[in-house]
Amino acid sequence: MADAKRKTKRETKRPASSGPSRLERIAILTGGGDCPGLNAVIRGVVRAAILEHQWEVLGIQDGFDGLLKIDANRRLYSHDVRGIQARGGTILGTSNRGNPLHYPVLEEGMTVFKDVTDEIVRNIEKMGIDCLVAVGGDGTMKITQALFEKGVKVVGVPKTIDNDLEATDVTFGFNSAVNTATDALDKLHTTAESHHRILALEVMGRDCGWIALEAGIAGGADVILLPEIPFDLGRICEHIEKRKRTGSRFSIVVVAEGASPASGEKIYEKQPGMDGAPGRLGGIGKWVADKISLCTNLETRVAVLGHLQRGGMPTTFDRILATRFGVEAVNLIAAGKFGHMVCLKGRRIESVPITAAIHGIKRVDPRGQLVRTAEALGIELGRAK
């Protein structure tokens, strides 16, 4: 009764949209790692669904886990999303551990991994969900496509700070992460120059170096190391020595966590599991700094941004992009374009089949224009010959 009293006049004015299949209730979840802009997507979906179509919106808690533990889920009204576009994180919670295609289940005292998507499909039917909006990256989109192939009506919204989804020009969260990394570089410059040190900043980027490359250019880095360009440590040391000879007594090195030397070894904070679980990258910044110190005899320090890149308020760009994605997701549902993901192409919000979004990841082109821009500025990428 209290919820009903809170509805605005506009929320109760229009009858439920008949749409192509007489939809009445949609649901939204946020999967994978959090990032700035998720709440703006939720707000865009909730307000457009209620105000334009009079649909009910169900918020799924903690990613796909919420479709296995359905009691915690709740209906969302316009007042639930008021002002949340400026908040980081996600009001729905998320999880990057509960993959229903490979879900840990305890059987006879042992953990086994099973495909539990059939249970999710049954729960979606129990909750009367007519369409599921899934917000996430490559992993979330693969799960969403699997549900679509089992008959669930789905729409995808791309999210990743790494900007590595192939089907969209930009993902929300990326701009905010680059701003955070650039701000860190601005601060590191002052202490590096004051103490005449080499300062290495390790940023996220497991397979793709977009954050490192763009923040490095914007923040005036002297060396940028990317997963796409295996590096020659000798070239890096030579570049830093040359800077010293020409009067630059400090240098700034930006390292993506997935960068590796030409010999190919990755540096892990946690090694990959025997069950096929991916390892947790980390430590390449310290590894590079230690090697530079040995070969140049210069003092080095390391800063690791880690989850600072995921947190905080989204930039204006990300708020607007995420909001547009949310509204367009509702438009796709109304048009019956299920199995599609919204995307940015140029300045337009468009859509592609989810299968196109998970076909591959968008890597930095080692010979592309942005890389050439960095090299033209005298930034060393350590490119092995």
C-alpha positions in Angstrom: 0.0 0.0 0.0 2.8 2.4 0.9 4.5 1.6 -2.4 1.3 2.3 -4.3 0.9 5.7 -2.6 4.4 6.7 -3.7 3.7 6.2 -7.4 3.7 9.4 -9.4 0.6 10.4 -11.4 2.6 9.7 -14.6 3.3 6.2 -13.5 -0.3 5.3 -13.1 -1.7 7.3 -16.0 -1.0 4.9 -18.9 -2.2 1.4 -19.4 0.4 -1.4 -19.7 2.0 -1.3 -23.2 0.8 -4.2 -25.3 4.2 -4.2 -27.2 4.9 -7.1 -29.5 4.1 -9.7 -26.9 2.1 -7.9 -24.2 4.9 -7.4 -21.7 4.1 -6.6 -18.1 7.2 -7.2 -16.0 10.9 -6.9 -16.9 13.9 -7.5 -14.7 17.4 -6.0 -14.5 20.6 -7.3 -13.1 24.2 -6.1 -13.0 26.9 -8.8 -13.5 30.6 -9.0 -13.2 32.8 -6.4 -11.7 31.3 -3.1 -10.7 32.1 0.2 -12.4 31.0 3.8 -12.4 27.7 4.2 -14.4 25.8 1.1 -13.4 23.3 3.0 -11.4 22.7 5.4 -14.3 21.8 2.4 -16.4 19.4 1.1 -13.7 17.8 4.5 -13.5 17.4 4.7 -17.3 15.8 1.3 -17.5 13.4 1.8 -14.5 12.2 5.3 -15.5 11.7 4.5 -19.2 10.0 1.2 -18.5 7.6 2.8 -15.9 6.9 6.2 -17.5 6.8 5.1 -21.1 5.2 1.6 -20.9 3.8 1.1 -17.4 5.8 -2.1 -17.0 6.8 -3.4 -13.6 10.6 -3.6 -13.0 12.2 -6.2 -10.8 15.7 -5.6 -9.5 17.7 -8.8 -9.3 20.2 -8.8 -6.5 23.9 -9.8 -6.8 24.0 -10.6 -10.5 22.9 -14.1 -11.7 23.1 -15.3 -8.0 19.8 -13.4 -7.6 18.1 -15.7 -10.1 19.1 -18.7 -8.0 18.1 -17.1 -4.7 15.0 -15.3 -5.7 13.6 -14.2 -2.3 15.9 -11.2 -2.0 14.8 -9.6 -5.3 12.6 -6.5 -5.2 10.3 -4.4 -7.3 11.8 -1.0 -8.3 9.8 2.2 -8.5 10.8 5.6 -9.8 11.6 6.8 -6.2 14.1 4.0 -5.8 16.3 5.4 -8.5 15.9 9.1 -7.8 19.4 10.7 -8.0 21.4 7.5 -8.3 23.0 8.5 -11.6 25.8 10.2 -9.7 26.6 7.3 -7.4 29.3 4.7 -8.1 28.7 1.0 -7.7 25.3 -0.6 -8.1 22.3 -0.5 -5.9 21.5 -4.1 -7.0 24.8 -5.5 -6.0 26.9 -7.7 -8.3 29.0 -10.8 -8.4 31.8 -12.0 -10.8 32.1 -15.4 -9.1 28.6 -16.9 -9.7 28.8 -18.1 -13.3 25.6 -20.3 -13.8 27.3 -22.1 -16.7 30.0 -23.2 -14.3 28.4 -22.9 -10.9 30.0 -24.4 -7.7 27.7 -27.0 -6.1 28.4 -29.0 -3.0 27.8 -32.8 -3.5 28.8 -35.4 -1.0 31.2 -33.1 0.7 32.9 -32.1 -2.6 32.6 -29.0 -4.8 31.6 -29.8 -8.3 30.8 -27.3 -11.1 27.5 -27.6 -13.0 25.4 -25.7 -15.5 22.5 -24.4 -13.5 20.9 -22.3 -16.3 17.8 -24.6 -16.4 17.1 -23.7 -12.8 17.5 -20.0 -13.7 15.0 -20.4 -16.5 12.5 -22.0 -14.2 12.9 -19.2 -11.6 12.4 -16.5 -14.3 9.1 -18.2 -15.2 8.1 -18.4 -11.5 8.8 -14.7 -11.0 6.7 -13.8 -14.1 9.6 -12.0 -15.8 8.8 -11.3 -19.4 12.3 -10.0 -20.3 15.6 -9.8 -18.6 18.0 -6.8 -19.0 21.6 -8.0 -18.2 24.3 -5.3 -17.7 27.8 -6.6 -17.9 30.9 -7.4 -19.8 32.0 -10.3 -22.0 31.3 -13.0 -19.3 27.8 -11.6 -18.5 26.9 -11.4 -22.2 27.9 -15.1 -22.7 25.6 -16.2 -19.9 22.9 -13.9 -21.3 23.2 -15.5 -24.7 23.0 -19.0 -23.2 19.7 -18.0 -21.5 18.4 -16.6 -24.7 19.1 -19.9 -26.5 17.0 -21.6 -23.8 14.0 -19.4 -24.6 14.5 -16.5 -22.2 13.8 -13.0 -23.7 16.9 -11.0 -23.0 18.5 -7.6 -23.8 22.1 -6.8 -23.1 23.8 -3.6 -21.9 27.7 -3.5 -22.3 29.7 -2.6 -19.2 33.5 -2.8 -18.6 36.1 -0.3 -17.5 38.6 -2.1 -19.9 36.6 -1.0 -23.0 37.3 -4.4 -24.6 33.9 -5.3 -26.0 34.2 -5.5 -29.7 30.7 -4.5 -30.7 30.6 -1.1 -29.2 32.9 1.9 -29.7 33.0 2.7 -26.0 31.7 1.1 -22.8 30.5 3.2 -19.9 32.9 3.1 -16.9 36.0 3.4 -19.2 36.0 7.1 -19.2 35.8 7.3 -15.4 38.6 4.7 -15.0 40.8 6.7 -17.4 40.1 9.9 -15.4 41.1 8.2 -12.2 44.3 6.9 -13.7 45.1 10.3 -15.2 44.5 12.0 -11.9 46.9 9.6 -10.2 49.6 10.3 -12.9 49.2 14.1 -12.3 49.9 13.5 -8.6 52.8 11.1 -9.2 54.5 13.6 -11.4 55.0 16.0 -8.6 56.6 13.5 -6.2 58.6 11.8 -8.9 60.1 15.2 -10.0 60.7 16.3 -6.4 62.7 13.1 -5.4 64.2 12.4 -8.9 62.7 9.0 -9.0 61.2 6.5 -11.4 57.6 6.0 -10.6 55.6 3.1 -12.0 51.8 3.1 -12.0 50.1 -0.3 -12.5 46.6 0.0 -13.9 43.9 -2.5 -14.9 43.9 -4.2 -18.3 44.2 -7.9 -18.3 44.1 -8.5 -22.1 43.7 -4.9 -23.4 45.7 -1.8 -22.6 43.1 1.0 -23.3 43.3 2.4 -19.8 47.1 2.4 -19.8 47.4 3.9 -23.2 44.8 6.7 -22.9 45.7 7.6 -19.3 49.4 7.5 -20.2 49.0 9.9 -23.1 46.7 12.2 -21.1 49.0 12.1 -18.0 52.3 12.7 -19.7 53.8 9.2 -19.1 57.3 8.5 -20.5 56.8 4.8 -20.8 53.6 2.9 -21.5 53.5 -0.9 -21.4 50.5 -2.8 -22.9 49.4 -6.4 -23.2 49.2 -6.0 -26.9 52.9 -5.0 -27.3 55.4 -7.4 -25.6 58.2 -5.2 -24.3 61.9 -5.2 -24.4 63.3 -4.2 -21.0 66.5 -3.0 -22.6 64.7 -0.4 -24.7 62.9 0.9 -21.6 66.1 1.3 -19.6 67.8 2.9 -22.6 65.0 5.4 -22.9 65.1 6.3 -19.2 68.9 6.7 -19.3 68.6 9.0 -22.3 66.1 11.1 -20.5 68.5 11.4 -17.6 71.4 12.4 -19.9 69.2 15.2 -21.4 68.3 16.6 -18.0 65.1 14.8 -17.0 65.9 13.3 -13.6 62.6 11.4 -13.2 60.4 9.2 -15.4 56.8 8.0 -15.2 56.0 4.4 -16.3 52.4 3.2 -16.8 52.0 -0.5 -16.9 48.8 -2.5 -17.7 48.4 -5.5 -15.4 48.4 -7.8 -18.4 51.6 -6.4 -19.9 54.5 -8.9 -20.3 58.1 -8.9 -21.6 58.9 -10.4 -25.0 59.7 -13.7 -23.3 56.0 -14.0 -22.6 55.6 -14.6 -18.9 52.7 -13.0 -17.1 53.0 -11.9 -13.5 50.2 -13.3 -11.2 49.2 -12.3 -7.7 47.2 -15.5 -7.7 48.1 -18.3 -10.1 45.4 -19.9 -12.3 43.5 -22.7 -10.6 43.7 -26.4 -11.6 40.0 -26.3 -12.3 40.5 -23.8 -15.1 39.7 -20.8 -12.9 41.5 -17.7 -14.2 44.4 -16.4 -12.1 44.5 -12.9 -10.7 47.1 -10.7 -12.4 49.1 -8.3 -10.3 52.7 -7.4 -9.6 53.9 -6.4 -13.0 54.4 -2.8 -11.9 56.8 -3.9 -9.2 58.5 -6.4 -11.4 59.2 -3.7 -14.1 60.3 -1.1 -11.4 62.7 -3.5 -9.9 64.3 -4.4 -13.3 64.6 -0.7 -14.2 66.3 0.0 -10.9 68.8 -2.8 -11.5 69.7 -1.7 -15.0 69.8 2.1 -14.4 70.8 2.3 -10.8 68.0 4.8 -10.3 65.6 4.8 -7.3 62.1 3.5 -8.2 58.7 3.4 -6.5 55.4 1.7 -7.5 51.8 2.6 -7.1 49.0 0.1 -7.9 45.6 1.7 -8.5 43.6 -1.6 -8.3 40.0 -1.2 -7.4 40.2 2.6 -7.2 39.6 2.5 -10.9 36.2 0.8 -10.4 35.0 3.1 -7.6 33.8 6.6 -7.2 31.4 8.9 -9.1 31.0 8.4 -12.8 32.1 11.1 -15.1 29.5 13.2 -17.0 30.3 11.2 -20.2 29.7 7.9 -18.5 26.5 9.1 -16.8 25.0 10.2 -20.1 26.2 7.1 -22.0 24.9 4.7 -19.4 21.5 6.5 -19.2 21.2 6.3 -23.0 22.1 2.6 -22.9 19.4 2.0 -20.3 16.7 3.9 -22.2 17.6 2.2 -25.5 17.5 -1.2 -23.8 13.8 -0.5 -23.0 13.2 0.6 -26.6 14.6 -2.8 -27.8 12.3 -4.6 -25.5 9.3 -2.6 -26.7 10.3 -3.4 -30.3 10.7 -7.1 -29.6 14.4 -7.1 -30.4 15.4 -9.8 -27.9 18.8 -11.4 -28.0 20.4 -8.0 -28.8 22.8 -5.7 -27.0 22.8 -1.9 -27.1 26.0 -0.3 -28.3 27.5 3.0 -29.3 28.4 3.5 -32.9 29.9 7.0 -33.5 27.4 9.3 -31.8 24.4 7.0 -32.1 23.1 4.3 -29.8 22.3 1.2 -31.9 22.1 -2.5 -31.2 23.8 -5.7 -32.4 23.0 -9.4 -31.7 24.7 -10.5 -28.5 26.6 -13.1 -30.5 28.4 -10.3 -32.2 29.4 -8.8 -28.9 31.0 -12.0 -27.6 32.7 -12.9 -30.9 36.0 -11.4 -29.7 37.6 -8.7 -27.6 38.6 -5.3 -28.8 42.4 -4.9 -28.4 44.6 -2.0 -28.9 46.0 -2.0 -32.4 49.8 -2.1 -32.0 50.2 -0.1 -35.2 47.0 1.9 -34.8 46.6 5.7 -34.7 46.5 6.1 -30.9 49.7 4.1 -30.5 51.4 6.1 -33.3 50.3 9.3 -31.5 52.0 8.1 -28.3 55.2 7.2 -30.2 55.2 10.6 -32.0 55.2 12.2 -28.5 58.3 10.3 -27.6 56.6 7.9 -25.3 58.5 4.5 -25.2 56.3 1.4 -25.6 59.1 -1.0 -25.3 58.3 -2.6 -28.6 60.5 -5.7 -29.0 62.2 -5.9 -32.4 
